[in-house]
Amino acid sequence: MTVAHESEPCEVLPGTPRYWGADEFMNHDFGDIGRRFELEDGCIVMTPAPSIRHQRIARRLINAVEACIRDNDLDLDVEGPVNYRLNSDTVFAPDIAVFRRDTDSDLYVEPHEIEILAEVTSTNSNRDRLTKMNRYARTKCEWYWIVDQNTLVIDVHRLDGDLYRQVAALTPGTAALLPGPVPLVLDPGTLA
């Protein structure tokens, strides 16, 4: 992963290093090269495609959340991954996003539309547990779930001021209610 300060150029694509804005990033055709792209402070970050296990866990969690939204007639939607535009030069692709149905754009969701963001850990779980947690907190997203793809523990965090505080840890083998705006009862063991 390439990391740069806002004023430093970085290069992950061929050509001259340059600054990218969110709108340009979301409208650029990166082709189908089996990678996931995000934009962080004007710098394109490219990561490998997620593992099959990672995708299975994310898909099953999305399906469970979607059924709960439908069964409770909530005015929400769930997708993943989606373009989450944090600001004018940062776009992350959370594995799962629960957001209002009346979004302003079909290309991305913005902070005022988000209810829950969730990440399924990959090989670089520090990015999910540190970088993304910090950045999502700055956008005032109230709920952040981290699903550990190895243990299937779901850490549920709620925004408390400017920081997330863990309010629950759901473990495999027991069905429990995930705190938050979607009243989902889930045994994390069913996700693998």
N, C-alpha and C positions, 0 to 999 in steps of 0.2 A: 504494500500500500504506500502511496506517495502522500506525504503530509507537507503542507506548506502554510506559512502565515499568509494572511490576506493579501499582502503586498508582493509576495513572492510568486513568480510563475512556476508552474510545474507541468510535467509532460507525462501523460499516460497514453496518448494517442500520437501517431506520427505527425511531424510538423513542428512548427515553432511553438514553444510553450506560451500559453496565453490565459487570460482571465475569461471565465464563462459566466454569464448571467443565467438565472433560473429559466426564463422564457426561452432563451436560445437552447439551453440544455434539453428542455422537454420537447422541443421541436426538431432536434437533431436526429438523423437516422444513423444509429451506431451499427446497424446490420445485426445479423444473427450469428454471433460468434461464441455463444455459450457462456457469456459473462453477464454480471449484473453491474450496472453503473449507478453511482450516486454522485451528487455534486456537494462539495463541502468547502465553503468559503471561496467559491469561484474555481476550485480545483476539482477535476474529474477524478473520482476514485473508482477503480475497477476491481471487482472481486470474482473469484471463481463461482460457477454455478453451484447452488446448494446441493447437498447430498440427497439421495432418494429418501433416506430416513427423515431428514430435515423437512423435505417437501410433504411427506406423508403426515407428519405431526402437524404442520401448518394447515394442510388441507382438512384434516379431521377436526381440528379446532375451529376452523372457519365454518365447516358444516354444522358443528354443534352450536356455535354462536348464531348462525343464520336460522337454524330451526327454533332456537329460543326467541330470537327477534320476531319471527313469524308467529309463533305460538302465543306470544304476549302482545302482539299487535303494536310493536314499538315503531316509531317513525325514524328508524335507523337502518343502515346498511352495513355490510361487512365485506371486505375484499382483501386480497393480498396476493402479491405485494402491490402497493400503490405508490404513486409519486406523492410524497408529502412535502409540500413547499413550506419550509420553515421561515424563509425570508427571501430576499431578492437574489441571493447567490448560494443558497443551500437547499438541496432537494434530497431527502433520504427516501429509501424504499423499504418501509417497515414490512415485515412478513405478514402482519395482520393489522388492519385498521378498521375500527368501528366509527362510523361517522353519520352525520345527519343526511337524510335522503335528499334534501334540497340543496345540494352542493352548488357552488357558483361555477364550477368548471367540470368538464368531463376528462380533462388531462391530469388533474391533480386535486388534492384536498389541502385545505389550509388550516392553520391552528384553530380558528374560531368554529370549524366544522367537526373537529375531532372529539370523540368521547373516550376511546381507548386505543392505545397503540400497544402492539405486542411483537416481540422478537423471539424466534426460536434460535438458541445459541448454535453457532457454527464453530469451526476450528478456532476462530478468533473471538471468543466470548467476551474478551475485554472491551471490544468495540461496542457490544450490546450493553454490557454492565457499567461502562464508564462513559465513553464518548456519547453514545446515543442517549443514555439516561440523562446526562447533563444537558444535552441539546434539547431533548423533548421537554425537560423541566422548564427550560427557558421560554418555551412556547406556551407554557401553562396548560399542557395536556394533563387532565386530572388523574388519569389512570394509565399505568404502564405495567404490562405483564412480561416477565421473562420466563420462557419455557426452556429448561435445560434438556437438550435432546438426548443426553446420556442417562440421566436419572429420572426424567419426566416430571421433576418437581416444577411447579408453577409458582414463581415468586410474584406476588401481587403488591404493587407499590401505588401509593396515593400521594398526590402533590400536597405538601405541607409548607406553605410559604413559597420559597424558591427551590426547595429540595423534595425529592421523593423519600417517603418513609415506607418501609415494608409493613403491610397490614395483614398479610396472610402468606402462608406457604402450603400449597396443596400438594399432597404426596400420593403416589400411586397406591391403589388398594382400597381407598376410601372415597366415596362420592361426597363432595362438599360444594357449598355455594361459593362461587367466586364473587367477592364484594365488588360493587360497582353498578352502573346503569343497566346492565344486562343480567337478569336473574338466572344465571346459568349454574346448574348443578352438574358437576362433572367429576369423574374419576380419571385423573391424568393417565392412569395406566391404560386406558382405552385409546390413547392417541398413537401408540406405537404399532 
